[in-house]
């Protein structure tokens, strides 16, 4: 260290590498500040004999207009840092062989049997010794030499003074640095001197000269034939429209094709060229980009301060104009957040632009007559429709499994081996191996904790009784454990793993991911992680406590955000009443002479006398996002004002903004500012404390006052739940410590804390005061207990009129445990389980998509809700009481009424979030069962559904799509069920039956088409859509006397009767109902009997089918299947006993799962 804040490193031991031209170093740097915070950085360093690189931006084709432009280049060292140097350029004209040749598809042969003259005579357009590759052409004398000095690394090579004729050139660039190290870069370029020239290579059949243009410019292509004469074709496209079709007669001389965009072309268009000659197909699709600079905005700050005090209010003023400086009426989104968040994940505005159109639908496809597959040549235009062309197949050679592409198998296997090796390297790096070797001799139990992929997992909690340890960055742990003691490994997101210590000291663990989490937000280090999304519910816990804790109305944020505020007496203040900036009184104190501090009287002892401590309001608002304004609009002057209060963190903030106008002019802007104080104090607090631990809490002081200062820092501690002061500082230390800071200096202070048990969270308050400056910080840190809360549940199912005894064995045995402590016992009784199903109805109303199926689902749900209200005055009264409750207490779930769930710890648990969901569902139910709203929604959704129906009676899935037979059948079935259950008032909806009958006529015609096709193809069978149709049709009594229709129905009923045994339970239930409603009662009862024989029974789950499981297809859904089976048993077999058993399974499923589809 040779200067303040500058560190020099000297590398040694690299003499062995001096013989290597280029090698790479990977350096790692860890920097730890006074507060104990460590930041890491790594960087690759390139080193070698010659420390110079040259980058040249020379185009492959140089057109006449570019001969007057410059060529950009850059000279750097090996690590891409610009340096001084010299550049020399030599242009060599290459000698053209004199004929156009096709590239050799098989590469250059090892030996030619013909001389070059004979070869050209027989194959005038085929390559001989790389005649078609300019890289192999002979170079003539130097045509031109240039020299240029470079001061800043980058420069431009002037082309206007160079006289170059048409043809191919080899350009040799040579760069020298100050040490005379050199590097040479060679490029081959094609120079076009004139507007139109003869082509020299086959690949020049199409050359794109200009494909990025402004609205007033033209796209330019050079189009030519390889043969002396040819017929060619091109098309121009915009979006899905063919704008132009053009045929051309081509020669070897390039035809200049210029295409100007038409008015209304936004962002770009495409041109496709095609040429077929000499058995070869030439085809090229080119997208033209239209760059309109007039669509960019200009944003300027009229007022902006890049330094603020924590908690200070400020106002920014911005002006938005176009490129000409004219004001623009625009809308803007602006965000200001802690820039350190970018270390976790960089935030950036993506460039907003009109989505590029995919012109691949116009791409002409072709297939050549390849020996291996024996297909004929064919050529088609894909946009003409998705169809295949009939092709003749010839005899083929049986390769008996031999595949020319078998090397892929070898490649995949090599990749597999490489992945395994990479995992080994990751989990057993050199440092990890050394550490394991050290631990082997320690006598401790040690090992590595890995995930399922074999990677070491840091931060894992390893416990043996009350002793604990955590894994390091390699996933390695060590802990003292005696033989026979249980070692447990736990971490959020993984299943708990346990084993017992034995004679072998090394014990490795592999953790399995836990898929049972419920979107839990887990605070890890500096950021938040989301656990895996799942749909299963979990058992809910209710805790009982004697009284509500202090501050219960204030949500206490842990570690890094708002803390509950207290007044000077330790009582919680009303929510939101916090000071923005630390308040400083006007008295002058001789802080250097302070002799002590009395926390009981809150006074200093100065010269032996008590002096009242100045009032310091600590910083408490540490939110990472200062503000997010999504919809700011300019005033008449084209200006936007942003007023905000900065949070109280001492950090660097990043402002990001995006503005746009109605005609989609856009602009993004980024700014940075810092918050700082003349004197500041900040603690490096952990994410959590643990009961019984002794921890060193460190704090860092910074002096930006411009002069040396001294003073006192004080640490105050409170129980975050009650607000009462606690004394947990080590007896050897005092709450106050002196400090003396140089200008721009910093100092570390430390307090040793002994964490007690029985406290849920601790609030610390750090204050620092000097003669003229003060600062303070207050945060809340949770305290984790040694014990883990475990919730066990037992389902108790009791049928009506019966008595049952349940024994809770684990609860009875808990008295024998030395560590287990019972927290609470909750018994939940539901007298009417139908409520579980009723709560699913709001889902039908709130599904977000405006498709025909969802629109009908809303109509269906409203009809059901209306029927429930009208059939039960008691239910109606309950919902009315919910709606009329002023304080909202009736809408609170039973869980939320429990005061224990309002405490700081339980608010962070999944079951409380479930309680919030329960409350939300009650609110949604009360809205759903509002008769006034239901009447309006029924009418609105029916009108929307009617407007979606086609004239032929079919419904699409979404508006604008083609007719969908399955969706139509689904709607017919649903309306039929509503009519069957008498839940729809046909007088209120006079158009219901006409809409239904139109759909029935459409479906009847489709079924007749299926029947006719089956007869034509001599198929004997049916598909599942036909069975679904017959089921939906069975709800509607509309007769169809058409002879073909009657034959079709009889045909499919016979097919179903013959083959129903091969169907799954869902389809068998449909079959039983269809046969029963079509007069085939005996066959329908056979289906029910088989289903009954295959059913399983249990007291807890009722009657169910093992093969009723989720699947990919629409007829593989357990909830819908069970409901359909209930309908079949009730209607066909009149088996009320089985129906009641089957309802148990359905309601048990609803008790533990959300039904995530509208059909369910």
N, C-alpha and C positions, 0 to 999 in steps of 0.2 A: 504494500500500500504506500504509494508515494505522494498522494494528495487526497484532500477530503472528497469522499464519495467516488474516488477513482481507484480501481483495482487493476493491477497488472499481473498477468500470468506468464511464466516462462515454461515452454515445453522442452522436455529433454528426452533423449533415447530414441530419436528418429533417424539416426545415421544409417540404420539398416535400410531405410526406405529411399535413400538418395538415388539409388539406381533405377527407381520406378518412375515412369513418365508422369503418372497421375495416380493419386490415392486419396482416400476420403477419411476424415476424422469426424467422430461424433462426440461433441463435448456436452457435459451436463454441469449445470451450476445451480446450487441451492443457496439461497440467501435468507438468513434468519434475522429479524429485527429485535429490538430490545424487548418487545412484548412477547416474543416467542413465536410469532407468526412466520412461517416459512413459505417462500415462493420459489418455484423451480422453473428452470428454463433449459431447453436443449437446442443445439444447433449443429448442423452439418458444416464442416469446413473442408474445402477442396485445397489440395496442395500438389505441387509437382515441379518438374524441372523448369518449365516455361510458364511464367505467371501472366499469361495474356490470352484473352478470348476475343473473337471478332464475330459480330452478328451483322448480317447484311440483308436488307429487305429489298431484294431484286425480283421483279416479276418474271414469270416463266415466258410471257409474251410481252414484247414492247411494241406498242402500236404508234402510228404517226404522231398522235397527240402527246404520247408519253415521252417522245424523244426530246421534248422541251422541258420535261419535269426533272426532278432530282431523285436520286437513290439514297435512302436513309441507311445509316450504319451506326454501330456502337462498338467502341473498344473498352473492354473491362479486364479486371484481373479474374482469376479462377473462381472467385466468390461473387462475381457479377457487380463489383464496385467499379464505377466509371474511373478511368485513368487517362493521363496524358499519353500521346503517342503519335505515330506517323502512319499514313496509309498510302500504298501505291496500288494502282489498278492497271492491268494489261488486258487489252481486248484482242482475241485471236479469231479470225474468220475461219470457219470450218468448211472443208471441201465437200460439196454435195455429190453423191454417187451418180446422179443423173437419172434416176428412175424412182417411181413411187412403189413401195412394196408393202405387203401386209405383214404384220408382226408374226413371227414364227410361234405357233401355238404350243409347240413341244420343246422349245428352247433350241439352242445351237447344237447341231449334231457333233459327235466326236470326229467324224470323218465324212468327207464328201466323195461320192463315187464319180461325180461329174466335175468337169472343170467349170469355172465360173461362166465362161462363154456358153458352154453347152447347157448349163443349168438355166441361165437367163433365157435362152432360146426356147426351152420347153416350159419354163415356169416364169413368165415375164413379171408376174406380180408377187412372187414369193421371195422371202428374204434369203440372202446368201452372205454368211459371215457378218451378221449384224449390220447389213446395209440400212436397215430401218431404224437404227439407234444412233443418234448424233454423237453420243459419248464415244463411239468408236471411229468417228470420221477423222481424217487427218487434218491437223491445224496448219494453216498458212502462216506467213510472217505476222508479226505484231501489227495490228491495224491502228492502235491508239494506246497511249500511256498517260496516266494521270497520277499526280502526287498531291497529298493534302496533309497538313498538320492538324492535330486535334488537341484542344486544351481541356475540354470538359467531358471527354469520353465519347459523346455522340456528335454526329455531323451529317451533312448532306453532300452527295457527289453530284456536281452539276453535269447535265447531259446536253445542254444547249450548244456547247462548243465542240461536241463530238460529231463527226460525220460518219454515219454507219449506213451501209447498204443493206438491202434485204438479205436474209439468210440466217443461218445459225452461227452463234459465237460462243466461244469458251472465254469466260471472264475470270481472271485470276486476281484475287484480292489478297494483299499481304500487309499485315499490321505489325508494327514494332512498338514496344514500350520503352521507357527511359533506360531500362537495363539492357536494351537491345535483344530481349527475348522476342521471338517472331512466331506468327501463326499464319497459315495460308488457307484460304477458302476459295474453292473453284465452283463456278456455276455455269450451266449451259442455258442460253436464252435464245429465243426466236425473235428476230427483228423484222417488223413489217414497215417498209419505207413508204408504200403506196396504199391507197384506199382499197385496191383490189389486186391480188397477186395469185400466181399459180401455186398450188399447194406442193409441198416437198415430201410430206409423210402422209400415210393413210389416216393417222389420228387427227389430221388437220381438216377432215371432212366437215367438221363444225367447230368453230372457234368463237367463244363468247367474248366479244370486245367490251361491252358495257352492259352490266346487269343490275347496277345500283344507280338509280336516276332520281331526279326531282320530277314533280308533276309536269313540267314543261319540256323535259328532255325525252330522248328516244332511246330505247334499248337497241343495241347493235350486235348483229351476229354475222360471221363470215361463213357461208354455206357453199360447199363445193363437192364434186364427185371424184372418186378415185379413178374410175374409168373415164375415157374421153367424153362420153355422153351418158346421161342418166336422167331418169325421171324421179323427182323427189317431192316430198309433201311435208307441210307443217300446219299446226293448228294453234290458235291463241285462245286461252281460257281466262275467264274471270269468275271466281267462286265456282258454281256448278253450271255455268253457261259457256257454250262454245261460241266465241266471238267471231272467229274467222277461220276459214279453211282455204289453203293455198297450195296449188300444184306448181312446180317449177321444173324447167329443163336446165340441167346443170352440166358444166364442163369442169376441166381441171382448174380453171380460173375461178377464184372465189366470187360468189354472188353476195353483195352487201344487202342484208335484210335489216331494215330499220322499222321498229314498231313503236308508235307513240301511244301512251295510255289514254284511254277515253275519259271523258268527264265522269266523275263518280267512282273511278277506280280508287279504292282505299287500300293503302299499304302495299299492294302489289298485284301481279297477275302471273301467268305462266305461258310458256311456249314449248311445244313438243315437236321435234324434228324427226323424220324417218326417211331412211334410204336403204334400198335392197339392191345389191349388185354382186355378181360373181359368187353367188351362194352364201353371201354374208349379209347379216342384218345390222344396220347402224341405226341407233335410236338414242335420243337424248331428251330428257325433260328438264327444263330450265325455269326457275322461279325468279321473277324480276321484282326487286325491292324498290318501292317508291318511298324516298326519304323526304318528308315535308317538314322543314325546319320551322315553318310558321306555326306548327302545333306545339312548340315548346314555350314554356312560360319562363319568366324571370322573377325570382323572389329576392327581395332585399330587406334587411333589418333596418328600420329607422331608429330603433332604440334597442340596445342589448348590452347587458353587463355580464362579463365572464367570471366575475368573482362576487359571491354573495355570502352573507352570514347564515348559519343554520337557522331555519325557521323564519327567515326574512320574507316579506312580501315584495313582489316585483311585478312590473307590467312591461310586456314586450309589444312593440308595434312593427308590423311587417307590411310591405307594399308588394302587390302582385301585378305584374305588367307583362305584355308580350315582348317580343324581340325588338320591336320598334319603340318601346317605352310607354306604350299606351296602356291605360289602366284596364284591368280585366275583372269581370264579375266571376268569382271562383269560390269553390268550396275546398276546405283544407282539413286534414287530420294531423294532429300534432301530439307527440308523446315526449315526455322527459323522464328518464330513468337512470338509475345508478349504472355507470359505465362498467363497473366491475362484473356485472352480469354477463357481459360479452365474453368473459373468460370461461363461462359455462357453455354458452351458445351464442354465437355472434348474431346480432340483430341487424337486418338490412332490408331496405325496401327493394323488392324486385321491380325491374323496369316494367311499367305498365304499358302495354301496347295492344293494339287490336290483334286478336288471336290470328295466327297465320293459318291460311286455308291449306288443307292437305289435298294436293292435286293428284295424289296417287290413284284416285278413282278413274282418272283419264289415261292412266298408264297402259300402253298397248302390251299385251302379253303374247308370248310365242313359245313354241316348243320345237326343238330340232329333232330330226330323225336320227336318234342316237342308237347305236347298235345294241346296247345293253337292254333297253326297254322295248325296242321294236315299234315305237309309235310313229305315225305319219306326221309330217310337218303340218302345223296349223298356226293360225295367226288371228288374233281377235282384238277387239276394243272393249276393255272391261266396263266402260261406262254404259254400254248398250244393254246391260242387264246381267244379273247373276245366273248364268246358265253354263252348261258344259257342252262341248262339241262331241258328237259321236266320232269315235276313232276306231280304226281297224287294228286289231292286235294280231301280231304274227307269232310264229313259234319262237320260244325262248330257250336259251341254254340253261339247264339246271346246274347251278353253281354249288349245290349241296352245302349251303351255309357260308361259302367263301365270300368275303366282302372286301372290295378294294378300299373301303373306308375303315377297315379294322384297326387302323392306327389310332382311331379315336378311343378305342378300348384301352390301349396302352397309355394314351395321354391321361384318361380319367384315372387309371390306376396310379400313375405317377403323381397326379395331383392329390390323390387320397393319401399316398405315402408322405408327400410333402406336408400335408395338413397335420398328420400324426406327429411328424418330426417337429413342426412348429409348436404344437401343444407341449411337447417335451421341453423345448427350448424355453417356452413361456413359464412353465411351472417349475422347471429346475434350472434357472439361470445360474451363472457362475457365483453371483453374490448369495443366492438362495442356498446353493450347495455348500458354500463355506459356512453359512450360518447354521445349517443342519449339522455339519461336522462339529461345530463348536458346541451345540446343544447336546450332542451325543455323549460328550464327556461331562455334562453338567449334573447328571443324576436326576433331572426333571423329566416328566413326561412331555414329549414334544411331537410335532408333526406338521403336516400341511393340510389345510382345509381348502378343497377345490369345489368348483361347480360341476355340472354334468358334462361340460366340455373339457374338463381337465385343467381349467385355469384357476390359479390361486385367488381366493376371495379375501380382500382386506376388511378389517373392522368387524369380524365375526366375534361374538361373545362366547367364550369358553369358560365353563363353570365346574367347580368341584366343591359341593357343599356351599359354604359362604365365600370361598375363594374364587376369584375371577381373573380372567385375562382376555386380551383381544388379539386377533391376528394382525401381523404387520402387513406392509405393502406387498409382500410375496405370498401372503396367506399362511405364514408360519406362526405357530404359537408355542408356548412352553408354560407349564403349570406344575405345581407340586401336588402329586396325587399318590396315595398309598394303594397297594394291591387290594382290589375289591371295591374301591370307591368308584362311584359313578361319575363319568365325565360326560357333560352335556354340551352340545353346540347348537346355538340358536341365532337366527337372524331373520329380520322381517323379509318376507317373500320366499322363505325356504322352510321345508319341514324340519322339525327338531330332530337332531341325531344324538343318540346316546350309546355309550359302551362302558365297560368296566375296565379299570386299570389292571394290568397284569405284569408279568415279569418283563415282557418286551416294552421298552420305554418309548419307542416310536409308534405312534398311533395316528394314521391319516384318516380324514373324513371326506366323503364326497356328498355334497348337499343336493337334495332334490327340490326343484322349484315347487312352491305351494300355489296351486291354482284357485284357492278358496277365498282370496282377498276380495274386498268389495270397493274398488276404486279408491283405496286408502291413500291419502297423501302422507308420505313419510318424509320428515325433514332429515336430510342427510348432509352433514357438513354445512355448506353454504346455500344449497338449493333444495328444491322439493322434487321428489320422484313420485310417479303414479304407479300403484300396484295394478296387477293384471285385472282387466274387466271381466266379470263373470255375471251371470244372471241369477244364480242361486241365492236364496235368502239365507240368513243365519238366524240362530236363536237370539232373541232380544233379552237384555238384562235390565232388571229394575233394582235399583239400590235404595235403601232407606237410610236417612240420616236424621239427626235430632232437629237441626235447624238450618236455615239457609245461611251460607257464609257471607261475610262482608264483601261488598263489591259484586253481588250476584247478578246485578243488572248490567254489568260491564263485561263484555267478552274480553278475556285476558289473552293477548297474543304472546306466544312464547318465542324468545330468541330472535330479535331482529326487527320486530314490529312494535305496535303500540303496547304499552303496559297500562295496568289500571292506575289511575291517578289518585294520589292521597294529598290531604292538606297537611299543615304543619303538625297537627295533633295525631296524624296517622290514620285519620278517617278517610274513606274513599270519597272523592269529589264527584259531582255529577258528570255524566258522560260528555266528553267534548270540551270541558272547561280546563284546558291546559294552556300554559304560557307558551308563546311561540319562540321567544328568545330569552336566554338567561338574563334575569333582571339584576342589575347592579345598583346598589344604593350609592349615595353621594359621600359617605364618610370615608376618610382615609385611615387605613389601618397599618400599623407597623408589623407586618407579618413576619419579618425576620426576628422580631423580639417575642413572638408567641412562645409561651412556655408549655402550653397544654390545651386540652379540649375536654369539656365535661358533657358527654352525650345526654345525661339526665336533664340538665338545665339548658342544653344547646348553647353553651357559652365558651369563649376562649379565655384562657388565663394569660394576661399580659401584664408584666411587671407585678405579678402577684395578685392582680385584681381581675374579677370576672367582667368580660366584655361580651355583649350580645353578638352572636354570629350574624354576619350579613345574610340577607335572604338571597338564596341562589335557586332558581328554578331549573332543574336539570333537563337535559334534552331527553325526550321520551319517544318521539316519532321518528322511527328509523325505516319507514316503508321504502322499498326499492323504487317504486314508481311514484314520481312526484305528481304527475298528472297524465291523463289521456283524454284528449278532446277530439272526438271523432267527426264533428260536424261544425266546423267554424266557417263563417261566410263573410265575404268582404263587404264593406260599407260602400257608400256611393263614390268614395274616392279610391276604391280598390284596395283598401287597407284592412288589416285584421289586428285587433288588440287581444292579447292573451294576458290575463291577470291570474296570478297563482301565489301560493305560499310554499316555499321550498321546504322539504322535510329537514330534520335536524341532524342528519348524518354528516360527518366530516368526510367528504368524498368528492369524486369527479362525476358529474352528470352529463349524459349525452342526450341531446335534443334531435329528434328526427321528425321531419314533416313531409307530407305529400299533398300537393294541390292539383286541382283539375277544374276545367270549365265544362259547360254543357256540351260543347263541341269537341271535347276530349283533348284539349291542350293540357299538358301535364308538366310537372316539375317536382323533383325531390330536393330536400335541403337537410344538411346535418350541421349541428353546432355543438360545442362543449363548454361547460362552465364548472367551476369548483366552489365548494363551500368550505370556509375556513374561519378560524378565530385567532386573535392575537395569542391567547393561551387556550390550549385544549387538552382534555384528558379523555382517554378511551381505554376500555378494558378488553383483554383478550379472553373473554369468558367462554367456557365450554358449551357444547350443545345441551348438556344435561349434567346434573350432579347425581351421585348414587349414595344411598344411605350408608353411613359408616366410613365413607372415604375421607381422607385428608388431602386437600387440594390446594395448590399454590395459585392464587388469583393474581395475575399481573396486570398492571396498567401502565400506559405510556403517556408521558407529558410532552407537548410540543410548544416551543416558544417562537412565534412569528411577530413579536412586538417590535423588533428592531433594536432591542437593548437587553442586557442580562436582567433576569428577574428571579425572585425567590418567594417562597410561600409554603402553604400547607395543603396537603391532600387528605381527605377524610372518606372513609368507607362506612356506609350505613347499610344495615341488613334488616329485612322484614320478612315475616311470613306472608307470602303473596295472597293467601286465602283470607286471612283474618286482618292483615294490615298491621299486626303488632310487631314491635321491634324484637329481634332475637340476637343473642350474643353467641356467636359460633366462631369468632376469631380466636386463634391460638392464644393462650394466656400469656405467652412470652412476648406477644406483640400488642401494639396499641392501634386504635382505630385511625389515628392521625399520623401522618408521616411528613417530614420536611422535604423540600426540594429546592434546588438551586440550578437554574437553567441559563446557559449562554445564549447569545443571540443566534437564532436559527438552530438551536440545540434541542436535544431531547433527552429524557431520562426515564428509567423504568423503576416502578415501585411494585412491591409484592406484599400480599397478605396471605397467611396460612389459615385456611378454613377447615373446620371439622364439621362434616355434614351430619346433622342429627336424623333420627328416624321419626316418622309420623308427620312430616311436613311435605305437602304435595308439590310446592314450588317456592322458590326464594327470589325475592326482589332485592337487587343491590342498587345502591345509589352512591356514585362516586362524584365528589366535588373537589375542585381545586381553586384556590384563591391566592392572588398575589396583591401587591399594594394597589394596582389599578385595574386588574383583570380577573375575571372569574369564569369558570365553566363547570358543567356537571353532566353526568350521564346516568340514566336509569333504565334497567332492563330486568326482565323476569326469566328465570331459568328453571325448568322442571326438575324435580328430584325423583329419581327412579328407585322404587323399593327393591329390596332383595327378593321379595316374593313376587310371584307372577299370578295375575288374576286369571283363573280358569273357570269357564262357565260350562256346566253340564246340564243337559236337558233330557227329560223323559216324556215321550208322548203317552197320553192316557186316553184310550178310546173306550167309551162305555156305551153300548147300545141301549136304546130306550127300554125301560122296564126291567133292566138287569142290574146286578150289583157286582163290583169287582174290587179286588184288593191288589194294590201295587206296593212293592217293596223297593226302597232306594238303598241298595246294598252299599254303594260307595259312601253315601252319607252316614250310614250306620258304622261303617268301618273307619270313618275319618277320625274318630276319637283315639285310635291307636297311632296316628301320625304325630310325630314330634314337630314337624314344620308346617303342617296344614292348619289354616285358620279359616273357619267358615265365615263368610261375609253376609250372605242373605239367602233366603229361600222364598221364591215367588211361585204362586199357583195361579194359573190363568184358566178361566172357564168360559167357553163360548156356547151359549145356549142355542143359538141358531147359526150353524156353520154356513148357511146360504149367504151370509154377509160377505164371506170371503169371495164368493163369485160375483156378488153385486159390485164389489169394489173394482172389478175389472172393466166395468162399462165405460168409465171416462176415457180409457185408452182408445176405444173406438171413435170417440169424439175428437180426440186430440192428435190422431196420427197425421203427420205433417203434409202428406202428398195429396195433390189434387187430381188423383186418377179416378176412374170409374169405380173401382173396387172400394177405395177409401170413402168416396162420396156416398156410395150405397151403405157402407158400414156406419156412417153417421146417421143416415136415415133409419137404419136398423136399430141402432142404439137408442135413438130418440123414441122410436116406436115401443121398444121394450120398456124404457123408463116411464113413458106415459102409461103403459099397461100396469106397471108395478104400482105407480101412484094411485091409479084409479081403482085397483083391486084391493088396496090395503090402506085405510084411513090412518092407521097407526104409523105406518112407514112415512106417510105424507107429513104427519105431525112432527116426526123426528127431524126430517129435513128442514121443515119450516123453522123449528127451534134453532137449528144450526145457523140458518140464514139470518135470523133475527137477533142472535146473540151479539150484544154490543162489545163486550170485552174479549170476545174470541176464545174464552176458556173452553167452551163446548167443543171447539175445533181442535183443541190440544189433544195429542195422543196421551194415553195413560202413562207412557214413558216420560213425556215431557212434564207431566204434572208432578212427577217425582222430583223433589228439590235436589237430590244428590246429583242428578244429571246436569244441573246448572253449574257445577263446580268446574274448575279449570281443567282437571284431568279427564273427567268423563266427557267433556265436550270434544275431546280429541279422539273418541273411540267410535268404532263402526256402528255400534248399536244405537247411539244417539242420532247418527245420521239416518238410520232406519226409522227412528222415531219421527224425525223431521219429514221423511217420506210418508209416514202414516198420517201425520197431520195434513200434509199437502193433499193426500188422497181424499180425506174427509172434506176438505174445502172443494175439491173438484167434484165430489159426489153431490154436495149441496147445490153447486151450480148446475150440474147435469139434471137434477130432479126439480128444477124450477119450471113450473108448468108454462109460464109466459114465454120463457126462453125456448122450451121444447116445442111449443106451437110454431114459433117463428123458424126455428132450425129445421123442423120437419118440412115446412113449405119450401124453404130456401134450398135444402139439399135435394128435394124431389125435383124442383125446377131445374137445378143444375144437372141432375142425372138425366132428365128428359131431353135437355138440350144436347147431351153427349150422344144420344142414340141416333144411329144412321137410319136412312129411309127404309132400308131392308130389314130393320129390326135389330141389327147387331149393335153391340157396344165395343168401343176401342178400350185399350188399357189406359192410355193417356190421350187427351184431345190432340188431334193431328195425326195419330197413328192409324194403321189399318184396322179393320174389324178383328176382334179377338173372340174366338168361339168359347174358350174356357171362361173368360170373364163374363160373357153373356150367359152361360150356363150357371155361373155362380150367382149372378143377380136374379135370374129366374128362380133358382132354388131358394134364395133368401126371401124374395117376395112371396113365394109359395108357402114358406114356413110362417111368415107373418100372417098370411090369410088363414092358414091352417090353425094357428093359435089365436086367431081373432084379435090381433094386436094392431091392426091398421084399420082406420075408419075410411071405408071406400067412398062414403058420401063427401068427406073432406077432400078426397083426391079422386075426382071423376076421371082423370086421365090415367089413373093407375092401371086399370084393366086394358085399355087400348095399348098402352106401352108394353104391358106384359104379353098380350096376344101377338103383337108384332114380333117380339123376341121369340115367342114359341114358334111362329111360322118360319122364321129364319132357321131355328135349330132343327125343326122337323125336316126342312129341305136339305140341310147338311147331313142329317142322318140317312136320308134316302140316297144322297150322293155316295155315302160310305157303303151302303148296301149294294148299289149298282156297281161300284168299283170292285167290291169283293166278288161279285158274280163274274165280272169280266176277267179278273185275275185268278179266279177259281181258288180264292182263299176261304178258309173255313175257320173263323175266329172272330174276335172283337178286341178293341183296345180299351184302355181304362177311361178314355174320354167318352166313349160310347156308353159305358156303365154309368159314368157321372151324369151324362145327359138323361138316361132313363130314370135315374134317381131324382134329378131336378124336375123332370117332366111329370113324375108321379104325384107331385104336389098340386098340379094344375089339372082341372077337369075339362079343359078345352078339348073337344073332340076333333079328330081329323079323319074323315071318311074316305080319303084318297086311297085307292087300291094299292098303289105302290107303297105308301106309308104303312098300311096295315101289314103287308107282306114283310116289309123291313123290320117292323117291331117284332113280328112272330119269329123271324129269322134270328134276330139278336137275342131274343128271350131263350130260344133253343140253344144257341151257342153258350149263353151264360149258364143255363141249366146243366149243360154237359161238362163245363170246365170250371165251375165255381170252387171246386176243391183245391185248385192250384193258386187261389188268390190269398192275399194277406188279410188280417182281421178287418181292416178298414173297408176293403172291397167286398169281403164276405158279408159285413153288416149291411152295406148298400144293396148287395144281391138279395139278401133276405127281405128287405123292405120292398125292393122292386118286384120280386116274385109275388110277395103277399098282396101288393096293391094291384097286381095284374091277374089275380085269381088263381095263383098257383100256391095255395096255402101249404099243401103237403110238402112240396119241395122246399118252401121257405122254412118250415119247421125242421127239416133235415139240416139245413145250414145252421140254425140256432143250436140244434143238438150237438153238432160237431164243435161249435164254438164253446159250448158249455163243457164238453169233455176236455178240451184243451186249456180251460181256464185254471188259474191258481187262486187259492184262498188263504187269507190269514186274518186274525183278529184286528191287527193294526192297519193293514192295507186294504182289507176287503177283498173283492173279486177283481182280478186283472189278468192280463195275458203277457207272458214273458217276451214274446216276439213283437210286442207293441213298442217299438223303439224309434228314435229319430232316424231319419234318412234324408237323402238328397231330394227325393221327389215329393210332389205336393200331397200324395196320398200316404206319406210316411211321417205322420205327426201324432204323437201319443195322445194329446189332449183332445184333438178332433176325433181321433179313433175311438177313445173311450166314450165320448158323448154320443157318437153315432151308434156304438154298441148298446148303450142304454136305450136309445130310441128303438132299436131293433128288438131287444128283449121285451120292452114295454108294449110295443105295438103288435108284434108278431106272436110272441109266446105268452104275453100277459103274465110274465113271471115277476111279480112284485118283489119277491124275496131276493132274487138275483139283482134286480135293479137297485135295491137299497144297498146291497154289498158293493155294487159297482160305483155308486155315488160316493162311498167312503174313499175309494182310491182317488176319485176325481177331486174331492174336497181336500184330501191330504196333500195332493199335488199342489193345489192352490195355496195351501197353508205354508208351504216351503219354497214355492217358486213363483216368479212373475211369469204370466203367460204373454209371450212377446209377439204374438201375431194376432191380427184382427179375427182370423177364422177361429182361433182358440177362444 
